[in-house]
């Protein structure tokens, strides 16, 4: 029977975030599988109570006896964040370079799970042999340490999986892009390149971290009072730039936020940031003159629990701002976050604080390739086929168009769940569909998209909540007036509302024999209908209603 080489994204194809990619090789029904990345995305306000969303791994869970491992390309949450939540269902080895491995290990420690026997550290630019796959880690540049592309060698040909990347001529921290090796890989022949599509609409080049540093020192040198810089904690090069600017401007630096502290610890542990000044504890920073201090904090996207949001609301225990201070948002405004970020900017400006962002100054560069960088990668790798991922539908379609302009023979558009046969055949084709979906982390429990808990919480957020307690004495009479509590209902006069509802409930009770337990179910349902009808008439809302009947 002919052997096949397959590719299947379960996350990240048709969306930005939640990346999960499967590769398989072997005879149909008996292939060996690997997972490349296993990330999360972040929920928005439409799903109350949910913070994280990750791919449904059911399809590959059913093949775990043939699963060779999880290979992690880099440490961004949209590539590693789901691993601690799903690993127990797979119990396979995890392969990562040192910085990524350190952060993954910390995640498992927080969950009190020992994976020391399963976490395998791969040296930078080393290879990993997982028969029938030989996987070479290729150093790229991105907005985090140790980003890796993967050359996946199989008995029938090679695949190049870029993961997230850009071309940064001066990345400041970490190794430079290994262009020499990329050209060699291209000359070895690539059946398909699975490539980042995030910046496909952006012309030119994404820019260098070195350019940001040059401009940041100019900005910081002119500021005279307290400075707060907020950025993505994972961008260690940007962190190093803020350390550099603090030292050059005669200031000390303090890191604010758990993520910032965690990334700093990981970078130091892996041998980075050796030449940087030592940060001081935010509690001790209160004693430093404000013109001699820079805070580097989390919350650059206006996250409700991020340090920047708490600082701007004057509720942070260790950091405060006052008129004349400056806040530098050294990050991109991620689509969807505009509303809460502009609210945060306006709040700071209202208090007399200078706000500096990518809209006003050159304080950020993207970690993803613009079109000229994609052209370079195509010229080096020379793939027979392109499979765009890491993008919404509009990104993927534009990437297909662009690949055709670059004379790529067989570009193919895929979405989550598509099973692509890369070999055999002269060109890849989507020939089947795998079950796929999203799992919502509800508290500590992963639930499906249509879970009852999510539906109920959405309903609560829209309709409000009404609770009624009826106390029945031993003679079968109402012991006292019904006790009524409500949340989320637009009631101006609480007493009038409760009094009117009590009257109608008492009238209803007179039509039932309260000693007859057989009537109890009908009684509770009737009161629920009456109370919801009253609410609808008075407020326009039909709340989630709970009736408690207590027999004394």
C-alpha positions in Angstrom: 0.0 0.0 0.0 1.3 3.5 -0.9 2.6 5.6 2.0 1.3 9.1 2.5 2.7 12.4 3.8 -0.1 14.5 5.4 -0.5 17.9 7.0 -3.5 18.9 9.1 -4.0 22.2 11.0 -6.3 22.0 14.0 -5.8 25.6 14.9 -4.3 28.8 13.4 -5.6 28.3 9.9 -8.3 30.9 9.4 -7.5 32.7 12.6 -4.5 34.4 14.3 -3.7 32.4 17.5 -4.4 28.9 18.8 -1.8 27.3 16.6 -1.8 23.5 16.3 -0.4 21.6 13.3 -0.2 17.9 12.6 2.1 16.0 10.3 1.8 12.3 9.5 3.7 9.7 7.4 3.0 6.1 6.6 0.5 3.8 5.2 -3.2 4.9 5.5 -4.5 3.9 8.9 -1.1 3.3 10.3 0.7 6.6 10.0 3.1 8.1 12.6 2.1 11.6 13.8 3.8 14.6 15.2 2.3 17.8 16.6 4.0 21.1 15.9 2.9 23.7 18.5 -0.1 23.7 20.7 -1.3 27.1 21.6 -4.2 29.2 23.0 -6.1 32.2 21.9 -7.7 34.7 24.3 -11.5 35.1 24.6 -13.3 38.4 24.2 -16.3 39.9 26.0 -18.7 37.8 24.0 -17.8 34.8 26.2 -18.2 35.9 29.8 -16.1 34.0 32.3 -13.7 32.5 29.7 -10.1 33.7 29.4 -8.4 31.0 27.3 -9.5 28.9 24.3 -7.5 26.1 22.8 -7.9 23.5 20.0 -9.9 20.3 20.5 -7.3 17.5 20.3 -9.9 14.7 19.9 -8.7 13.8 16.4 -5.1 13.2 17.4 -6.0 11.9 20.9 -7.5 8.9 19.1 -4.1 8.3 17.5 -1.9 8.8 20.5 -0.4 5.3 20.3 1.2 6.5 17.0 2.0 10.0 18.3 5.8 10.6 18.4 5.7 13.9 20.3 5.0 17.6 20.5 7.5 19.9 18.9 7.4 23.5 20.1 8.8 26.2 17.8 8.9 29.1 20.3 7.5 30.2 23.6 4.6 32.5 22.6 1.3 31.6 24.3 -0.4 31.0 20.9 2.1 28.3 20.3 2.6 26.7 23.8 -0.2 27.9 26.0 -2.5 24.8 25.6 0.2 22.2 26.4 -0.4 22.1 30.2 -4.1 21.7 29.7 -4.1 18.8 27.2 -0.8 17.0 27.8 -2.4 14.6 30.3 -4.6 13.2 27.5 -1.5 12.5 25.3 1.3 11.7 27.7 3.9 12.1 25.0 7.4 13.7 24.9 7.7 17.5 24.4 10.6 18.8 22.4 11.8 22.4 22.7 14.9 24.6 22.8 16.1 25.8 26.3 14.2 29.1 26.6 10.9 27.6 25.5 11.5 24.5 27.6 12.1 26.6 30.7 8.8 28.4 30.3 6.9 25.2 29.6 8.3 23.6 32.7 7.2 26.6 34.8 3.7 26.2 33.5 3.6 22.6 34.6 5.1 23.4 38.0 2.2 25.8 38.6 -0.2 23.0 37.9 1.9 20.6 40.1 2.5 18.2 37.2 5.9 16.5 36.9 6.9 16.3 33.3 10.7 16.0 33.9 10.8 12.6 32.1 8.9 13.9 29.1 10.4 17.3 28.4 13.3 17.0 26.1 15.6 20.0 25.5 16.9 20.4 22.0 20.1 22.4 21.5 19.9 25.5 19.2 20.2 24.5 15.6 20.2 20.8 16.4 18.3 18.0 14.9 15.8 15.5 16.3 15.3 12.0 14.9 11.7 10.7 15.3 11.4 8.0 12.7 10.2 8.4 10.1 10.7 12.2 10.7 14.1 13.9 11.0 13.4 17.4 12.4 16.1 20.2 12.1 15.6 23.3 14.2 16.5 26.4 12.1 17.3 29.6 13.9 15.0 32.5 12.7 14.2 35.9 14.2 11.0 37.0 15.8 9.7 39.0 18.8 10.8 36.3 21.3 14.0 34.4 22.0 14.8 31.2 20.2 12.2 31.2 17.4 12.7 28.1 15.2 11.7 27.1 11.8 11.6 23.4 11.2 13.0 21.4 8.3 11.0 18.2 8.5 12.7 15.5 6.5 10.7 12.4 5.5 11.5 9.4 3.3 9.6 11.0 0.4 10.8 14.6 0.7 11.2 17.7 2.9 8.8 20.2 4.4 9.8 23.6 5.8 7.6 24.9 8.6 8.4 28.5 9.3 6.3 29.1 12.4 6.5 32.8 13.4 9.4 34.7 11.9 10.7 37.9 10.4 14.0 39.1 9.0 15.7 41.2 11.6 19.2 42.2 10.6 20.0 43.3 14.3 17.7 41.4 16.7 19.8 42.6 19.7 19.2 39.5 21.8 19.7 36.0 20.5 21.1 34.7 17.3 20.8 36.2 13.8 18.7 34.6 11.1 20.6 31.6 9.6 20.3 32.7 5.9 23.1 30.4 4.8 21.3 27.3 6.1 18.0 28.5 4.7 19.6 28.7 1.2 21.1 25.2 1.7 17.6 23.8 2.6 16.2 25.4 -0.5 18.8 23.7 -2.6 17.9 20.3 -1.0 14.4 20.6 -2.3 11.2 21.4 -0.4 7.9 19.8 -1.2 5.9 22.4 0.8 6.5 25.4 2.9 3.9 26.0 5.7 4.3 29.8 6.3 3.3 32.7 8.5 0.7 35.0 6.9 0.2 37.6 9.6 1.6 40.7 7.8 0.8 39.7 4.2 -1.0 43.0 3.7 2.1 45.0 4.9 4.5 46.3 2.2 8.2 46.6 2.6 10.0 45.3 5.7 8.9 45.0 9.3 11.9 46.8 10.7 14.6 45.9 13.3 14.7 45.9 17.1 17.9 48.0 16.7 15.9 50.8 15.0 13.4 50.8 17.9 16.3 51.1 20.4 17.8 54.1 18.6 14.5 55.9 18.7 13.6 54.9 22.2 16.8 56.4 23.7 16.0 59.7 21.9 12.5 59.7 23.4 13.5 58.7 26.9 16.4 61.2 27.0 14.0 64.1 26.6 11.5 63.0 29.3 12.1 64.6 32.7 9.8 62.8 35.1 8.6 59.3 35.8 8.6 57.0 32.8 6.5 53.8 32.4 7.1 51.5 29.4 4.5 48.8 28.7 5.2 46.1 26.2 4.7 42.4 25.5 6.6 40.6 28.3 7.8 37.9 25.9 9.8 40.4 23.8 13.1 40.0 25.5 14.9 42.2 22.9 12.5 45.1 23.8 13.1 44.4 27.5 16.8 44.6 26.8 16.3 47.9 25.0 14.4 49.4 28.0 17.3 48.2 30.3 19.7 49.8 27.9 17.8 53.1 27.8 17.5 53.2 31.6 21.3 52.8 32.0 22.1 55.4 29.3 19.8 57.9 30.8 21.0 57.5 34.3 17.9 55.8 35.6 17.1 52.5 37.4 14.6 50.0 36.2 11.8 48.1 37.9 9.8 45.2 36.4 6.1 45.2 37.2 3.8 42.3 36.6 4.2 38.5 37.0 4.7 37.8 33.3 7.5 40.4 33.1 9.2 38.8 36.1 8.8 35.3 34.7 10.2 36.1 31.3 13.2 38.0 32.8 13.9 35.0 35.1 13.7 32.6 32.1 16.0 34.8 29.9 18.6 35.1 32.7 18.4 31.3 33.4 19.2 30.6 29.7 22.2 32.9 29.6 20.6 36.1 28.1 20.6 39.7 29.5 24.0 39.2 31.0 25.1 42.8 30.5 22.0 44.5 31.7 21.7 46.4 34.9 19.9 44.7 37.8 16.2 45.6 38.2 14.9 46.8 41.5 11.8 45.6 43.3 8.7 47.8 42.7 8.3 48.1 46.5 11.8 49.6 46.8 11.3 51.8 43.7 9.0 54.1 45.7 12.1 55.6 47.3 13.8 56.4 44.0 13.4 60.0 42.6 10.9 59.9 39.8 13.4 61.3 37.3 15.7 58.5 38.0 13.4 55.6 37.4 11.8 53.6 34.5 9.0 51.0 35.2 8.7 48.2 32.6 5.3 46.7 33.0 2.7 44.3 31.6 -0.7 45.2 30.2 0.2 46.8 26.9 -3.1 45.6 25.4 -5.2 47.1 28.2 -5.9 43.8 29.9 -8.2 44.3 32.9 -5.7 42.6 35.3 -2.6 43.9 33.6 -0.3 46.1 35.6 -0.8 49.1 33.2 -4.6 49.0 33.7 -4.2 49.0 37.5 -1.7 51.8 37.4 -3.9 54.0 35.2 -6.8 53.4 37.6 -4.6 54.3 40.6 -5.2 50.9 42.3 -1.7 49.4 41.9 -0.1 48.9 45.3 3.4 49.9 44.2 3.3 52.1 41.2 1.4 55.4 40.7 1.4 58.2 38.1 0.9 61.9 38.2 0.7 64.9 35.8 3.9 65.3 33.8 4.8 61.6 33.8 5.0 59.6 30.5 3.7 56.2 29.5 5.2 54.6 26.4 3.2 51.8 24.8 6.0 50.0 23.0 3.7 47.5 21.3 1.2 47.0 18.5 -2.5 47.6 19.1 -3.8 44.1 18.4 -7.0 44.2 16.3 -10.0 43.9 18.6 -8.2 45.7 21.5 -8.7 49.2 20.1 -11.6 50.2 22.3 -10.1 49.3 25.7 -6.7 50.6 24.7 -8.0 54.0 23.6 -10.1 54.2 26.8 -6.8 53.6 28.7 -5.0 56.2 26.6 -7.7 58.8 27.2 -7.8 58.1 30.9 -4.1 58.8 31.2 -4.2 61.9 29.0 -7.1 63.2 31.1 -4.8 63.0 34.2 -2.1 65.1 32.4 0.1 62.1 31.6 1.9 62.0 28.2 1.0 59.0 26.1 3.5 57.8 23.5 2.5 54.9 21.2 3.1 53.5 17.7 0.6 56.1 16.5 2.8 59.0 17.6 6.3 57.7 17.5 8.5 54.8 16.2 8.4 52.6 19.4 7.5 49.2 18.0 8.3 46.8 15.1 6.3 43.7 14.3 7.6 40.2 14.8 6.1 38.9 11.5 7.3 39.2 7.9 6.2 42.0 5.6 5.9 41.2 1.9 9.6 41.9 1.0 10.7 39.5 3.7 8.3 36.9 2.3 9.9 37.4 -1.1 13.3 36.7 0.4 12.1 33.5 2.1 10.6 32.3 -1.1 13.8 32.9 -3.0 15.8 31.0 -0.4 13.5 28.0 0.2 12.1 27.7 -3.4 9.2 25.5 -2.3 7.2 23.4 -4.7 4.0 24.3 -2.8 3.0 26.9 -0.3 0.5 26.3 2.5 -0.3 29.6 4.3 -1.2 29.5 8.0 -1.2 31.9 11.0 -3.8 34.2 9.5 -7.5 34.9 9.1 -9.3 33.9 5.9 -8.5 37.2 4.3 -4.8 36.8 5.1 -4.6 33.2 3.7 -6.3 34.2 0.5 -4.0 37.2 0.0 -1.0 35.0 0.7 -2.1 32.5 -2.0 -2.4 35.4 -4.5 1.1 36.7 -3.4 2.6 33.2 -3.8 1.3 33.0 -7.3 3.0 36.3 -8.1 6.2 34.8 -6.7 5.8 31.9 -9.2 5.1 29.2 -6.5 3.7 26.3 -8.5 1.1 24.9 -6.1 -0.1 27.3 -3.4 -3.0 25.7 -1.5 -5.5 27.4 0.9 -6.5 25.4 3.9 -8.5 25.9 7.0 -8.7 24.2 10.4 -9.5 20.5 10.0 -8.4 20.2 6.4 -6.3 17.0 5.8 -3.8 17.8 3.1 -2.0 15.0 1.1 1.4 16.4 0.3 2.6 13.1 -1.1 2.0 11.2 -3.3 1.0 13.4 -6.2 2.6 16.3 -8.0 0.8 18.9 -5.9 -0.8 18.9 -2.4 -4.5 18.5 -2.2 -7.2 18.7 0.5 -8.7 15.2 0.4 -10.5 14.8 3.8 -11.7 16.7 6.8 -10.7 16.0 10.4 -13.0 16.8 13.3 -11.9 20.0 14.9 -13.2 22.6 17.3 -12.4 24.9 20.2 -12.3 24.1 23.9 -13.0 26.9 26.4 -11.2 26.9 29.7 -14.0 27.5 32.1 -12.4 28.0 35.5 -10.1 24.9 35.6 -12.3 22.8 33.3 -12.2 22.6 29.5 -15.6 22.6 28.0 -16.9 22.6 24.4 -18.2 25.7 22.6 -21.8 24.9 23.2 -21.4 23.9 26.9 -24.4 24.5 29.2 -22.3 26.5 31.6 -21.3 29.0 28.8 -24.9 29.3 27.5 -26.2 29.9 31.0 -23.6 32.5 31.7 -24.3 34.3 28.4 -28.0 34.3 29.3 -27.2 35.6 32.8 -25.2 38.4 31.3 -28.0 39.4 29.0 -31.1 38.7 31.0 -30.2 39.0 34.7 -31.1 36.8 37.6 -34.1 36.5 39.9 -34.3 34.3 43.0 -37.5 33.8 45.0 -37.7 32.0 48.4 -41.1 30.7 49.7 -41.3 29.5 53.3 -44.3 27.2 54.0 -45.3 26.4 57.6 -46.6 23.1 58.9 -50.2 24.1 58.3 -49.5 24.6 54.6 -49.6 28.4 54.8 -47.1 30.9 53.6 -45.0 31.7 56.6 -44.1 35.2 55.5 -43.9 37.2 52.4 -41.9 35.8 49.5 -38.2 36.7 49.8 -37.1 38.2 46.4 -33.5 38.9 45.3 -32.4 39.9 41.8 -29.2 40.9 39.9 -28.8 42.6 36.6 -32.3 43.9 36.2 -32.9 47.7 35.4 -35.1 48.4 38.4 -35.3 52.1 39.6 -37.6 51.5 42.6 -36.6 48.3 44.2 -39.3 48.3 46.9 -42.2 48.9 44.4 -41.0 46.1 42.2 -40.6 43.6 45.0 -44.0 44.6 46.5 -45.9 44.1 43.2 -44.2 40.7 42.6 -45.0 39.6 46.2 -48.7 40.4 45.6 -49.0 38.4 42.4 -47.1 35.5 43.9 -49.4 35.4 46.9 -52.5 35.5 44.7 -51.1 32.5 42.8 -50.4 30.5 45.9 -54.0 30.8 47.0 -55.0 28.7 43.9 -52.8 25.8 45.1 -52.9 23.4 48.1 -49.5 24.0 49.6 -49.8 20.7 51.6 -50.1 18.7 48.4 -46.6 17.7 47.4 -47.8 16.3 44.1 -48.7 19.9 43.1 -45.3 21.2 44.1 -43.7 20.9 40.6 -46.7 22.7 38.9 -46.6 25.3 41.6 -43.0 26.2 41.1 -43.3 26.3 37.4 -46.4 28.5 37.6 -44.7 31.0 39.9 -41.6 31.0 37.6 -43.8 31.9 34.6 -45.7 34.6 36.6 -42.5 36.2 38.0 -40.8 36.2 34.6 -43.9 37.8 33.0 -43.9 40.6 35.6 -40.2 41.2 34.9 -40.8 41.3 31.2 -43.7 43.8 31.6 -41.7 46.1 34.0 -38.2 45.9 32.6 -38.3 44.2 29.2 -36.1 41.4 30.6 -36.9 37.8 31.2 -34.3 36.8 33.8 -33.0 33.4 34.7 -35.3 32.6 37.6 -34.9 30.2 40.5 -37.7 29.3 43.0 -36.8 27.8 46.4 -39.7 26.3 48.4 -38.8 25.6 52.0 -41.1 23.7 54.3 -40.7 24.7 58.0 
